[in-house]
Amino acid sequence: MEWSSYENIVNDRLLPCQRLLKEGDPGYNSTNTTLLFLANLGQYPERKWGDFKSISHLMIHQLITAIRTHSIFHRYGFVRMLIWTMDASKTALLPRTVANRRRFTIQAEVACEKIHEVAGAEGGPGKNRRDIALDVASSKRVAMIMEQDGLETPEDRKGAAGEATEEDFTQEGQEVERVDVNGSGRSWRKELKELEGDYKNNKFVRFATGRDGQVGRRSPTKNYARLSHLRTFASQMQKRKAVVDQLLRVGEDLEAAEELALSTKPEHEVAKLRENYKKEVERHPMSVQEGLALASDDRKALAMDPPLLMWDRRTREPIIVEKSEFEPQKPLTLLDLLPRAYSAGLSRTPDSHTYFDFILSCLFLQPRQSIVRGLETLAPGAAADIIPLVPSLHDPKRGGRRNLDQLRVRMLTAEMIEELVVAWENWPFKPSMGEMMMKMGVDRRETPHGRL
């Protein structure tokens, strides 16, 4: 369907019972409960469209943008949207780990009061996974809410998340195999388990048999060589996890000590504690450092009130669908989007939206960088001038960190983004609008604010 067909809904007055609303009218920033938008944007095979992974990605992006601009059917008031899309596409809107939180995720969170997965395939798509203990904690919270509301997911539509318990850990502390119908999960665990079973049941031997019928001592069979490789890999992963867990505990203890030390010790002593911990972390390989950063971010994201990720704010578990229920046999997911008005800080002036887009486009070029480094990509001196004007960055109760070198861009909350936009808008040394547009690679003439 062409995008113009949505515009024709309004232009051709195809909904004569609906009244077009203007800014200031009652209901302009409220939900229109008399309309519901339902779309099937599933496409297989998916085809790339410009900078978007697929046409469905483009359409969802346009629908989110339409909320901000009050365009198409949102001119009648905000319209709730139920969207079917490829299951693998839900990560952009509803990530289950901070590692997948991107620029578009923030844009959707700001534009929607709720993004809920009504139905979808088992497991989260993509290769990134967080510690299963966090998934268990998240699922238990949802189970309590559903029990209080007297709701229960049908047995044949429950997934592993709906039955998650602390028993989801092996004796070695490793994760159990997770179901992932998209085939992009950690399939090596399943392969290792199968090979271990086959070897135990004598379905293959350790050494290959030579031409003379004798067993060669230095020629392992193909299956055993693979088993040995996976055993070594699993051992390395477990050792890395143990190191990450230890550093994580030390880091959390340090943060607790910092809170106490800030009121009893000079700043330079606190800085010394941070420096010692930084040196300890940097002694380890980059894989350990990256694993530590992600583990720390995921734990903090879930501990926030409300949780940082929309996925962890859910009050219902999605019902599980099977790929065999679709044709072609590729699973779809049903997303429920409830739009809302942009906050006052993001709507102060006509240019506020442009500042919002500019800040996100620069910061999320590298989501794993610290907010200090990220702000320096906006303009020279931006970090030093703007950080003092954004109090939430330093407030642990609002998702911030005392040590901003440990606050990564992917951990920014909607509140932080709003404060950043307001501070940027008031900063006298910010680049001109034309310069910002050039840096984003956008022609000013294509924006709703006029020409260059």
Sine and cosine of phi, psi and omega as CSV:
sin_phi,cos_phi,sin_psi,cos_psi,sin_omega,cos_omega
0.00,0.00,0.71,-0.71,0.01,-1.00
-0.98,0.22,0.51,-0.86,-0.02,-1.00
-0.88,0.47,-0.52,0.85,-0.02,-1.00
-0.88,0.47,-0.41,0.91,0.00,-1.00
-0.92,0.39,-0.50,0.86,0.08,-1.00
-0.94,0.34,-0.62,0.78,0.02,-1.00
-0.92,0.40,-0.50,0.86,0.01,-1.00
-0.92,0.39,-0.38,0.92,0.05,-1.00
-0.83,0.56,-0.66,0.75,-0.01,-1.00
-1.00,0.07,-0.75,0.66,-0.10,-0.99
-0.89,0.46,-0.59,0.81,-0.03,-1.00
-1.00,-0.09,0.14,0.99,0.03,-1.00
0.78,0.63,0.78,0.62,-0.01,-1.00
-0.97,0.22,-0.19,0.98,0.06,-1.00
-0.85,-0.52,0.97,0.24,-0.11,-0.99
-0.90,0.43,-0.35,0.94,-0.01,-1.00
-0.99,0.15,-0.14,0.99,-0.02,-1.00
-0.99,-0.14,0.53,-0.85,-0.03,-1.00
-0.94,-0.34,0.78,-0.62,0.06,-1.00
-0.93,0.38,0.71,-0.70,-0.05,-1.00
-0.94,-0.34,0.57,-0.82,0.07,-1.00
-0.92,-0.40,0.32,-0.95,0.00,-1.00
-0.84,0.54,0.77,-0.64,-0.04,-1.00
0.98,-0.20,-0.31,0.95,0.04,-1.00
-0.95,0.31,0.54,-0.84,0.10,-0.99
-0.87,0.50,0.73,-0.68,-0.01,-1.00
1.00,0.01,-0.07,1.00,-0.04,-1.00
-0.87,0.49,-0.67,0.74,-0.01,-1.00
-0.96,-0.28,0.39,0.92,0.01,-1.00
-0.91,-0.42,0.23,-0.97,0.01,-1.00
-0.98,0.18,0.73,-0.68,0.09,-1.00
-1.00,0.09,0.97,-0.23,-0.09,-1.00
-0.98,0.19,0.00,1.00,0.01,-1.00
-0.99,-0.11,-0.06,1.00,0.00,-1.00
-0.82,-0.57,0.51,-0.86,0.09,-1.00
-0.60,-0.80,0.79,-0.62,0.01,-1.00
-0.99,-0.17,0.81,-0.58,0.02,-1.00
-0.81,-0.58,0.79,-0.62,-0.04,-1.00
-0.65,-0.76,0.55,-0.83,0.15,-0.99
-0.92,-0.38,0.97,-0.25,-0.03,-1.00
-0.96,-0.27,0.28,0.96,0.03,-1.00
-0.91,0.41,0.69,-0.73,-0.01,-1.00
-0.56,-0.83,0.83,-0.56,0.04,-1.00
-0.61,-0.79,0.75,-0.66,-0.10,0.99
-0.95,0.32,0.52,-0.85,-0.01,-1.00
-0.95,0.31,0.64,-0.77,-0.01,-1.00
-0.87,-0.49,0.73,-0.69,0.00,-1.00
-0.91,0.41,0.59,-0.81,0.01,-1.00
-0.73,-0.68,0.98,-0.20,-0.05,-1.00
0.88,0.47,-0.81,-0.59,0.02,-1.00
-1.00,0.07,0.00,1.00,-0.04,-1.00
-0.99,-0.14,0.53,-0.85,-0.03,-1.00
-0.90,0.44,-0.49,0.87,-0.02,-1.00
-0.34,-0.94,0.14,-0.99,0.05,-1.00
-0.91,0.41,-0.58,0.82,0.01,-1.00
-0.90,0.43,-0.62,0.79,0.08,-1.00
-0.87,0.49,-0.69,0.72,0.02,-1.00
-0.88,0.48,-0.71,0.70,-0.03,-1.00
-0.89,0.45,-0.68,0.73,0.01,-1.00
-0.90,0.44,-0.65,0.76,0.04,-1.00
-0.87,0.49,-0.68,0.73,0.00,-1.00
-0.92,0.40,-0.61,0.80,0.01,-1.00
-0.92,0.39,-0.60,0.80,0.06,-1.00
-0.92,0.38,-0.67,0.74,0.02,-1.00
-0.90,0.44,-0.57,0.82,0.00,-1.00
-0.89,0.46,-0.45,0.90,0.05,-1.00
-0.90,0.43,-0.72,0.70,-0.04,-1.00
-0.90,0.43,-0.63,0.78,-0.09,-1.00
-1.00,-0.03,0.00,1.00,-0.04,-1.00
0.81,0.59,0.69,0.72,-0.02,-1.00
-0.97,-0.23,0.00,-1.00,-0.12,-0.99
0.68,0.74,-0.75,-0.66,-0.11,-0.99
-0.95,0.31,-0.20,0.98,0.06,-1.00
-0.95,0.31,-0.07,1.00,0.09,-1.00
-0.95,0.30,-0.21,0.98,0.08,-1.00
-1.00,-0.07,0.18,0.98,-0.19,-0.98
0.96,-0.28,0.32,-0.95,-0.06,-1.00
-0.91,0.42,0.72,-0.70,-0.06,-1.00
-0.93,-0.37,0.80,-0.60,0.05,-1.00
-0.90,0.44,0.62,-0.79,-0.08,-1.00
-0.82,-0.57,0.79,-0.62,0.14,-0.99
-0.94,-0.34,0.89,-0.46,-0.15,-0.99
-0.82,-0.57,0.85,-0.52,0.18,-0.98
-1.00,0.07,0.74,-0.67,0.05,-1.00
-0.52,-0.85,0.19,-0.98,0.02,-1.00
-0.86,0.51,0.65,-0.76,-0.10,-1.00
-0.85,0.52,-0.58,0.81,-0.01,-1.00
-0.92,0.39,-0.28,0.96,-0.05,-1.00
-0.99,0.12,-0.21,0.98,-0.10,-1.00
-0.95,0.33,-0.31,0.95,-0.03,-1.00
-0.86,0.51,-0.59,0.81,-0.03,-1.00
-0.90,0.44,-0.60,0.80,-0.02,-1.00
-1.00,-0.03,-0.57,0.82,-0.16,-0.99
-0.70,-0.71,0.91,0.41,-0.01,-1.00
-0.91,0.41,0.50,-0.87,0.00,-1.00
-0.96,-0.29,0.08,1.00,0.10,-0.99
-0.52,-0.85,0.49,-0.87,-0.01,-1.00
-0.88,0.48,-0.42,0.91,-0.01,-1.00
-0.86,0.51,-0.44,0.90,-0.03,-1.00
-0.99,-0.17,0.14,0.99,-0.01,-1.00
-0.99,0.17,0.90,-0.44,-0.09,-1.00
-0.84,-0.55,-0.05,-1.00,-0.01,-1.00
-0.83,0.56,-0.72,0.69,-0.04,-1.00
-0.91,0.42,-0.52,0.85,0.05,-1.00
-0.87,0.50,-0.70,0.71,0.01,-1.00
-0.90,0.44,-0.70,0.72,0.00,-1.00
-0.86,0.51,-0.64,0.76,0.01,-1.00
-0.94,0.34,-0.64,0.77,0.01,-1.00
-0.90,0.45,-0.60,0.80,0.00,-1.00
-0.95,0.32,-0.56,0.83,-0.09,-1.00
-1.00,0.05,-0.27,0.96,-0.09,-1.00
-0.82,-0.57,0.72,-0.69,0.10,-1.00
-0.95,0.33,-0.52,0.85,-0.02,-1.00
-0.53,-0.85,0.68,-0.73,0.18,-0.98
-0.78,-0.63,0.93,-0.37,-0.13,-0.99
-0.82,-0.57,0.69,-0.72,0.09,-1.00
-1.00,0.04,0.95,-0.32,-0.01,-1.00
-0.98,0.22,-0.70,0.71,-0.01,-1.00
-0.55,-0.84,0.54,-0.84,0.00,-1.00
-0.07,-1.00,0.11,-0.99,0.00,-1.00
-0.96,0.27,0.34,-0.94,0.01,-1.00
-0.91,0.42,0.70,-0.71,0.06,-1.00
0.99,0.14,0.31,-0.95,0.04,-1.00
-1.00,-0.05,0.68,-0.73,0.00,-1.00
-0.94,0.33,0.31,-0.95,0.04,-1.00
1.00,-0.10,0.21,-0.98,-0.06,-1.00
-1.00,0.05,-0.38,0.92,-0.06,-1.00
-0.96,0.27,0.74,-0.68,0.03,-1.00
-0.71,-0.71,0.56,-0.83,0.13,-0.99
-0.98,-0.19,0.15,-0.99,0.00,-1.00
-0.82,0.57,0.75,-0.66,-0.06,-1.00
-0.89,0.46,-0.40,0.92,0.05,-1.00
-0.88,0.48,-0.56,0.83,0.03,-1.00
-0.95,0.32,-0.62,0.79,0.06,-1.00
-0.90,0.43,-0.63,0.78,0.03,-1.00
-0.89,0.45,-0.72,0.70,0.01,-1.00
-0.88,0.47,-0.67,0.74,0.00,-1.00
-0.90,0.43,-0.68,0.73,-0.01,-1.00
-0.92,0.38,-0.61,0.79,0.02,-1.00
-0.90,0.44,-0.61,0.79,0.03,-1.00
-0.89,0.46,-0.70,0.72,0.01,-1.00
-0.91,0.42,-0.63,0.78,0.00,-1.00
-0.88,0.48,-0.63,0.78,0.03,-1.00
-0.91,0.42,-0.68,0.74,0.00,-1.00
-0.90,0.44,-0.70,0.72,-0.01,-1.00
-0.91,0.42,-0.61,0.79,0.03,-1.00
-0.91,0.42,-0.67,0.74,0.03,-1.00
-0.89,0.45,-0.55,0.83,-0.01,-1.00
-1.00,0.05,0.00,1.00,0.01,-1.00
0.95,0.32,0.50,0.87,-0.03,-1.00
-0.92,-0.39,0.47,-0.88,0.03,-1.00
-0.51,-0.86,0.69,-0.72,0.04,-1.00
-0.96,0.28,0.73,-0.68,0.05,-1.00
-0.79,0.61,0.63,-0.77,-0.09,-1.00
-0.82,0.57,-0.66,0.75,-0.05,-1.00
-0.98,0.20,-0.01,1.00,0.04,-1.00
-0.89,-0.47,0.16,0.99,0.03,-1.00
-0.99,0.12,0.55,-0.83,0.11,-0.99
-0.95,-0.32,-0.04,-1.00,0.01,-1.00
-0.88,0.47,-0.53,0.85,-0.02,-1.00
-0.90,0.44,-0.55,0.83,-0.01,-1.00
-0.95,0.30,-0.25,0.97,-0.01,-1.00
-0.88,-0.47,0.31,0.95,-0.10,-1.00
-0.91,0.41,0.69,-0.73,0.08,-1.00
-0.63,-0.78,0.08,-1.00,0.03,-1.00
-0.92,0.40,-0.24,0.97,0.02,-1.00
-0.96,0.27,0.01,1.00,0.02,-1.00
-0.96,0.27,0.13,0.99,0.03,-1.00
-0.94,-0.33,0.62,-0.78,0.11,-0.99
-0.98,0.21,0.16,-0.99,-0.02,-1.00
-0.90,0.44,-0.46,0.89,0.01,-1.00
-0.99,0.12,-0.06,1.00,0.01,-1.00
1.00,0.03,0.10,1.00,0.01,-1.00
-0.99,0.14,0.27,-0.96,0.04,-1.00
-0.98,0.21,0.53,-0.85,0.15,-0.99
-0.97,0.24,0.29,-0.96,0.03,-1.00
-0.90,0.43,0.74,-0.67,0.01,-1.00
-0.99,-0.16,0.60,-0.80,0.06,-1.00
-0.97,0.25,0.71,-0.71,0.04,-1.00
-0.50,-0.86,0.99,-0.13,-0.09,-1.00
-0.92,0.39,-0.27,0.96,0.01,-1.00
-0.99,0.15,-0.11,0.99,0.10,-0.99
0.95,0.30,0.28,0.96,-0.06,-1.00
-0.92,-0.39,0.25,0.97,-0.03,-1.00
-1.00,0.07,-0.29,-0.96,-0.02,-1.00
-1.00,0.09,0.96,0.26,-0.10,-0.99
-0.94,0.34,-0.28,0.96,-0.03,-1.00
-0.90,0.43,-0.48,0.88,0.03,-1.00
-0.91,0.42,-0.67,0.74,0.01,-1.00
-0.91,0.41,-0.66,0.75,0.02,-1.00
-0.89,0.46,-0.67,0.74,0.02,-1.00
-0.88,0.47,-0.69,0.72,0.00,-1.00
-0.89,0.47,-0.66,0.75,-0.01,-1.00
-0.93,0.38,-0.67,0.74,0.01,-1.00
-0.91,0.41,-0.63,0.77,0.05,-1.00
-0.87,0.49,-0.66,0.75,0.01,-1.00
-0.92,0.40,-0.68,0.74,0.01,-1.00
-0.91,0.41,-0.62,0.78,0.00,-1.00
-0.93,0.37,-0.64,0.77,0.02,-1.00
-0.90,0.43,-0.55,0.83,-0.01,-1.00
-1.00,-0.03,0.23,0.97,0.08,-1.00
0.88,0.48,0.56,0.83,0.05,-1.00
-0.99,0.15,-0.26,0.96,0.17,-0.99
-0.47,-0.88,0.39,-0.92,-0.05,-1.00
-0.96,-0.28,0.13,-0.99,-0.07,-1.00
-0.97,0.25,-0.74,0.68,-0.08,-1.00
-0.93,-0.36,0.55,-0.84,0.01,-1.00
-0.97,0.25,0.45,-0.90,0.02,-1.00
-1.00,-0.05,0.76,-0.65,-0.01,-1.00
-0.97,0.22,0.04,-1.00,-0.01,-1.00
-0.90,0.44,-0.48,0.88,0.00,-1.00
-1.00,0.10,0.11,0.99,0.02,-1.00
1.00,0.08,-0.06,1.00,0.01,-1.00
-1.00,0.04,0.51,-0.86,0.02,-1.00
-0.99,0.16,0.84,-0.55,0.02,-1.00
-0.97,0.25,0.72,-0.69,-0.07,-1.00
-0.98,0.20,-0.36,0.93,-0.08,-1.00
-0.87,-0.49,0.33,0.94,-0.02,-1.00
-0.81,-0.59,0.99,0.10,0.00,-1.00
-0.92,0.39,0.49,-0.87,0.07,-1.00
-0.92,0.38,0.30,-0.95,-0.03,-1.00
-0.87,0.50,-0.69,0.72,-0.01,-1.00
-0.92,0.40,-0.63,0.77,-0.01,-1.00
-0.94,0.34,-0.59,0.81,0.05,-1.00
-0.88,0.47,-0.65,0.76,0.04,-1.00
-0.92,0.39,-0.66,0.75,0.04,-1.00
-0.87,0.49,-0.70,0.71,0.00,-1.00
-0.89,0.46,-0.66,0.75,0.03,-1.00
-0.88,0.47,-0.71,0.70,-0.03,-1.00
-0.93,0.37,-0.57,0.82,0.07,-1.00
-0.88,0.48,-0.71,0.71,0.01,-1.00
-0.90,0.44,-0.69,0.73,0.00,-1.00
-0.89,0.46,-0.69,0.73,0.02,-1.00
-0.89,0.45,-0.62,0.78,0.02,-1.00
-0.91,0.42,-0.68,0.74,0.03,-1.00
-0.90,0.44,-0.66,0.75,0.03,-1.00
-0.89,0.45,-0.65,0.76,-0.01,-1.00
-0.92,0.38,-0.63,0.78,0.04,-1.00
-0.91,0.41,-0.65,0.76,0.03,-1.00
-0.90,0.43,-0.65,0.76,0.03,-1.00
-0.89,0.46,-0.64,0.77,0.00,-1.00
-0.90,0.45,-0.65,0.76,0.03,-1.00
-0.91,0.41,-0.70,0.71,0.01,-1.00
-0.87,0.49,-0.70,0.71,0.00,-1.00
-0.88,0.48,-0.64,0.77,0.01,-1.00
-0.91,0.41,-0.72,0.70,0.03,-1.00
-0.91,0.42,-0.55,0.84,0.02,-1.00
-0.90,0.43,-0.70,0.72,0.03,-1.00
-0.89,0.45,-0.68,0.73,0.02,-1.00
-0.89,0.45,-0.68,0.73,0.01,-1.00
-0.89,0.45,-0.64,0.76,0.02,-1.00
-0.94,0.35,-0.60,0.80,0.08,-1.00
-0.90,0.43,-0.61,0.79,0.01,-1.00
-0.90,0.43,-0.67,0.74,0.01,-1.00
-0.89,0.45,-0.64,0.77,0.04,-1.00
-0.91,0.42,-0.64,0.77,0.03,-1.00
-0.92,0.39,-0.57,0.82,0.02,-1.00
-0.88,0.47,-0.69,0.73,0.00,-1.00
-0.85,0.53,-0.65,0.76,0.01,-1.00
-0.96,0.27,-0.65,0.76,-0.07,-1.00
-0.93,0.37,-0.53,0.85,-0.03,-1.00
-0.87,0.49,-0.42,0.91,0.00,-1.00
-0.99,-0.14,-0.15,0.99,-0.05,-1.00
-0.82,-0.58,-0.30,0.95,-0.07,-1.00
-0.81,-0.59,0.40,-0.92,0.06,-1.00
-0.91,0.42,0.39,-0.92,-0.04,-1.00
-0.87,0.50,-0.58,0.81,-0.06,-1.00
-0.92,0.39,-0.48,0.87,0.05,-1.00
-0.95,0.31,-0.61,0.79,0.07,-1.00
-0.91,0.42,-0.66,0.75,0.02,-1.00
-0.88,0.47,-0.56,0.83,0.02,-1.00
-0.92,0.39,-0.63,0.77,0.05,-1.00
-0.88,0.48,-0.68,0.73,0.01,-1.00
-0.89,0.45,-0.68,0.74,-0.05,-1.00
-0.91,0.42,-0.64,0.77,0.02,-1.00
-0.90,0.44,-0.65,0.76,0.02,-1.00
-0.92,0.38,-0.64,0.77,0.02,-1.00
-0.87,0.49,-0.68,0.74,0.02,-1.00
-0.90,0.43,-0.62,0.78,0.02,-1.00
-0.89,0.45,-0.67,0.74,0.01,-1.00
-0.92,0.40,-0.66,0.75,-0.07,-1.00
-0.94,0.33,-0.19,0.98,0.07,-1.00
-0.95,0.32,-0.33,0.94,-0.10,-0.99
-1.00,-0.08,0.34,-0.94,0.02,-1.00
-0.86,0.50,0.33,-0.94,-0.02,-1.00
-0.87,0.49,-0.54,0.84,0.01,-1.00
-0.88,0.47,-0.60,0.80,0.03,-1.00
-0.94,0.33,-0.67,0.74,0.00,-1.00
-0.88,0.47,-0.68,0.73,0.01,-1.00
-0.93,0.37,-0.63,0.78,0.04,-1.00
-0.90,0.44,-0.62,0.78,0.04,-1.00
-0.91,0.42,-0.70,0.71,-0.01,-1.00
-0.88,0.48,-0.69,0.72,-0.01,-1.00
-0.93,0.36,-0.67,0.74,0.01,-1.00
-0.88,0.47,-0.67,0.75,0.02,-1.00
-0.91,0.42,-0.69,0.72,-0.02,-1.00
-0.91,0.42,-0.68,0.73,-0.02,-1.00
-0.90,0.44,-0.64,0.77,0.01,-1.00
-0.91,0.41,-0.69,0.73,-0.02,-1.00
-0.94,0.35,-0.59,0.81,0.00,-1.00
-0.88,0.47,-0.66,0.75,0.00,-1.00
-0.96,0.29,-0.52,0.86,-0.06,-1.00
-0.98,0.21,-0.25,0.97,-0.01,-1.00
-0.91,0.42,0.37,-0.93,0.05,-1.00
-0.80,-0.60,0.97,-0.24,-0.04,1.00
-0.97,0.26,0.25,-0.97,0.03,-1.00
-0.82,0.57,0.49,-0.87,-0.04,-1.00
-0.91,0.42,-0.69,0.72,-0.07,-1.00
-0.99,0.11,0.70,-0.72,0.07,-1.00
-0.85,0.53,-0.56,0.83,0.01,-1.00
-0.84,0.54,-0.65,0.76,-0.04,-1.00
-0.99,0.17,-0.09,1.00,0.06,-1.00
-1.00,-0.07,-0.01,1.00,-0.06,-1.00
-0.88,0.48,0.50,-0.87,0.06,-1.00
-0.92,-0.39,-0.02,1.00,0.04,-1.00
-0.64,-0.77,0.58,-0.82,0.12,-0.99
-0.99,0.15,0.63,-0.78,0.05,-1.00
-0.92,0.39,0.56,-0.83,0.10,-0.99
-0.98,0.21,0.59,-0.81,-0.12,-0.99
-1.00,0.02,0.73,-0.68,0.06,-1.00
-0.94,-0.35,0.41,-0.91,0.03,-1.00
-0.95,-0.31,0.53,-0.85,-0.02,-1.00
-0.90,0.44,-0.41,0.91,0.01,-1.00
-0.93,0.36,-0.21,0.98,0.01,-1.00
-1.00,0.09,0.00,1.00,-0.04,-1.00
-0.81,-0.58,0.36,-0.93,0.07,-1.00
-0.71,-0.70,0.88,-0.48,-0.05,1.00
-0.90,0.43,0.24,-0.97,-0.15,-0.99
-0.98,0.21,0.94,0.34,0.12,-0.99
-0.76,-0.65,0.79,-0.62,-0.12,-0.99
-0.93,0.36,0.59,-0.80,0.13,-0.99
-0.95,-0.31,0.29,-0.96,0.09,-1.00
-0.80,-0.60,0.57,-0.82,0.02,-1.00
-0.95,-0.30,0.88,-0.47,-0.03,-1.00
-0.95,-0.31,0.67,-0.75,0.01,-1.00
-0.94,-0.34,0.91,-0.42,-0.03,-1.00
-0.92,-0.40,0.85,-0.53,0.04,-1.00
-0.93,-0.37,0.97,-0.26,-0.08,-1.00
-0.93,0.38,0.33,-0.95,0.10,-1.00
-0.51,-0.86,0.27,-0.96,0.02,-1.00
-0.96,0.28,0.52,-0.85,0.09,-1.00
-0.91,0.42,0.53,-0.85,0.00,-1.00
-0.90,0.43,0.27,-0.96,-0.06,-1.00
-0.87,0.49,-0.62,0.79,-0.03,-1.00
-0.91,0.42,-0.44,0.90,0.00,-1.00
-1.00,-0.10,0.06,1.00,-0.03,-1.00
-0.73,-0.68,0.38,0.92,-0.08,-1.00
-0.91,0.42,-0.68,0.73,-0.02,-1.00
-0.70,-0.72,0.23,-0.97,0.05,-1.00
-0.85,0.52,-0.42,0.91,-0.04,-1.00
-1.00,0.03,-0.12,0.99,-0.05,-1.00
-0.86,0.51,-0.63,0.77,-0.01,-1.00
-0.91,0.42,-0.60,0.80,0.02,-1.00
-0.92,0.39,-0.66,0.75,0.06,-1.00
-0.88,0.48,-0.66,0.75,0.03,-1.00
-0.86,0.52,-0.75,0.66,0.00,-1.00
-0.90,0.43,-0.64,0.77,-0.02,-1.00
-0.90,0.43,-0.72,0.70,-0.01,-1.00
-0.88,0.47,-0.71,0.70,0.00,-1.00
-0.90,0.43,-0.68,0.73,-0.05,-1.00
-0.89,0.45,-0.57,0.82,0.01,-1.00
-0.98,0.20,-0.73,0.69,-0.07,-1.00
-0.91,0.41,-0.67,0.75,-0.13,-0.99
-1.00,0.03,0.21,0.98,0.23,-0.97
-0.90,0.44,-0.51,0.86,0.06,-1.00
-0.68,-0.73,1.00,0.09,-0.07,-1.00
-0.87,0.49,-0.38,0.93,-0.04,-1.00
-1.00,0.04,-0.09,1.00,0.00,-1.00
-0.97,0.25,0.36,-0.93,0.03,-1.00
-0.95,0.30,0.38,-0.93,0.00,-1.00
-0.90,0.44,-0.49,0.87,0.02,-1.00
-0.90,0.43,-0.76,0.65,0.03,-1.00
-0.91,0.41,-0.62,0.79,-0.01,-1.00
-0.88,0.47,-0.69,0.72,-0.01,-1.00
-0.91,0.41,-0.49,0.87,0.03,-1.00
-0.93,0.36,-0.33,0.95,0.06,-1.00
-0.98,0.22,-0.27,0.96,0.03,-1.00
-0.96,0.28,-0.72,0.69,0.00,-1.00
-0.14,-0.99,0.50,-0.87,0.04,-1.00
-0.85,0.53,0.74,-0.67,0.03,-1.00
0.99,0.13,-0.01,1.00,-0.05,-1.00
-0.90,0.44,-0.66,0.75,-0.05,-1.00
-0.88,0.48,-0.75,0.66,-0.06,-1.00
-0.89,0.45,-0.58,0.81,-0.06,-1.00
-1.00,0.08,-0.57,0.82,-0.15,-0.99
-1.00,0.01,-0.59,0.81,-0.05,-1.00
-0.81,0.59,-0.69,0.72,0.02,-1.00
-0.89,0.45,-0.32,0.95,-0.02,-1.00
-1.00,-0.03,0.01,1.00,-0.02,-1.00
-0.85,-0.52,0.99,0.15,-0.11,-0.99
-0.89,0.46,-0.47,0.88,-0.04,-1.00
-0.91,0.42,-0.39,0.92,0.00,-1.00
-0.89,0.46,-0.54,0.84,-0.05,-1.00
-1.00,-0.09,-0.07,1.00,-0.13,-0.99
-0.99,-0.14,0.96,-0.29,0.00,-1.00
-0.86,0.50,-0.49,0.87,-0.01,-1.00
-0.94,0.34,-0.30,0.95,0.00,-1.00
-0.92,-0.39,0.32,0.95,0.04,-1.00
1.00,-0.07,0.01,1.00,-0.03,-1.00
-0.99,0.10,0.00,-1.00,0.02,-1.00
-0.72,-0.69,0.61,-0.79,0.10,-1.00
-0.89,0.46,-0.64,0.77,0.04,-1.00
-0.99,-0.14,0.97,-0.23,-0.09,-1.00
-0.93,0.36,-0.26,0.97,0.10,-0.99
-0.92,0.39,-0.31,0.95,0.02,-1.00
-0.99,-0.16,-0.02,1.00,0.04,-1.00
-1.00,-0.09,0.97,-0.25,-0.05,-1.00
-1.00,0.06,0.44,-0.90,-0.07,-1.00
-0.82,0.57,-0.64,0.77,-0.05,-1.00
-0.91,0.41,-0.16,0.99,-0.01,-1.00
-0.99,-0.16,0.06,1.00,-0.02,-1.00
-0.92,0.39,0.72,-0.69,0.05,-1.00
-1.00,0.01,0.20,-0.98,0.04,-1.00
-0.88,0.48,-0.59,0.81,0.02,-1.00
-0.89,0.45,-0.68,0.74,0.03,-1.00
-0.89,0.45,-0.69,0.73,0.00,-1.00
-0.87,0.49,-0.69,0.72,0.00,-1.00
-0.89,0.46,-0.70,0.71,0.02,-1.00
-0.90,0.43,-0.59,0.80,0.04,-1.00
-0.90,0.43,-0.67,0.74,0.00,-1.00
-0.89,0.45,-0.70,0.72,0.00,-1.00
-0.90,0.44,-0.70,0.72,0.00,-1.00
-0.90,0.44,-0.65,0.76,0.01,-1.00
-0.90,0.43,-0.67,0.75,-0.02,-1.00
-0.89,0.46,-0.54,0.84,-0.02,-1.00
-1.00,-0.01,-0.11,0.99,-0.06,-1.00
-0.97,0.23,0.85,-0.52,-0.08,-1.00
-0.95,0.31,-0.27,0.96,-0.09,-1.00
-0.98,-0.21,0.23,0.97,0.00,-1.00
-0.94,0.35,0.45,-0.90,0.03,-1.00
-0.89,0.47,0.30,-0.96,0.05,-1.00
-0.93,0.36,0.29,-0.96,0.00,-1.00
-0.86,0.51,-0.64,0.77,0.03,-1.00
-0.89,0.46,-0.66,0.75,0.01,-1.00
-0.91,0.42,-0.62,0.78,0.03,-1.00
-0.91,0.41,-0.66,0.75,0.01,-1.00
-0.89,0.45,-0.65,0.76,0.01,-1.00
-0.91,0.42,-0.62,0.79,0.00,-1.00
-0.93,0.38,-0.56,0.83,0.04,-1.00
-0.98,0.20,-0.25,0.97,-0.05,-1.00
0.97,0.24,0.52,0.85,-0.04,-1.00
-0.88,-0.48,0.69,-0.72,0.08,-1.00
-0.98,0.20,0.84,-0.55,-0.02,-1.00
-0.82,0.57,-0.49,0.87,-0.03,-1.00
-0.93,0.38,-0.28,0.96,-0.03,-1.00
-1.00,-0.01,-0.04,1.00,-0.03,-1.00
-0.99,-0.12,0.32,-0.95,-0.01,-1.00
-0.98,0.21,0.12,0.99,-0.09,-1.00
-0.99,-0.16,0.05,1.00,0.02,-1.00
0.92,-0.39,-0.22,-0.97,-0.04,-1.00
-0.99,-0.12,0.24,-0.97,0.04,-1.00
-0.90,0.43,0.00,0.00,0.00,0.00
